[in-house]
Amino acid sequence: MLGGISQAATYVWSGAANNGIYGDSGNWTVNGAPNGYYPQNSKNDNAIIGQDAGTITWSSNETYFGDTNTIQIGSGSTLVCKSSIGDLNVNSITLEGNAHLVFESTNALGLGRDFTLNFGMFTASEHGSWTATDIPSLWANHQTVYFTGTLDMNSLIGSGTIELANIKSDQRDGPLTLDLSGLNIASTSQIQANVTQVTENGITKVIVNYETVPEPTTFSLGILGLGGLLLRRRRK
């Protein structure tokens, strides 16, 4: 802990320091006012980054990525975890709408604990993403990333692919385990979808494939209608 307050606090991003640095206390408020700290003072701290906050960088001057409970990233905002060395020590990160989480480092980046990546309610056109490719090595440290969220299938048409994660697969002290069981892909009679993890050209991806299929009931009614028409013609 960085000395000072020990109780949990909820930090809200204000961006008042105008430098986009996560580790600048001038960019955060607690109960509406700065308190001289930023979210990594306590393992119970919560951080909220609102909508359209632009790109926020976890400063490369930090030797580790904090001891934080939750981070919530609003739609239209991007959090870049960038450090010369260090581990991510966060319990869960929520990506609202089309929020983005990016890991990049000139040296190495590691996971200090298991964490949950929550995509909330997402669609094909608006969904969060986790990218971790611009790093020499990703220290998985035998940790697990739990994916949660629900695909809203009401607006889906045709077929397509939704990419939720794009991760460098050259992991060390691993492997990194991705648990996709928390992703709710609700099937309908017209849309079929499935979530899968694939590795292509050294990159691990988490993708959702969806496809529109003919509705059997409509097809059957069409046949019945055609049969009735033929029967009437024969009677004439």
RABEL-V798087 format. One record per helix or strand of 3 or more residues. SS is the DSSP state (h for helix, s for strand). FROM is the first residue (numbers start at 0). LEN is the number of residues. If there is no record, write none. Layout:
BEGIN
SS,FROM,LEN ; SS,FROM,LEN
END
This chain:
BEGIN
s,9,4 ; h,24,3 ; s,27,3 ; s,45,4 ; s,53,5 ; s,64,9 ; s,76,6 ; s,86,9 ; s,99,6 ; s,108,3 ; s,114,8 ; s,128,7 ; s,143,8 ; s,158,10 ; s,176,8 ; s,190,10 ; s,202,10 ; h,215,20
END
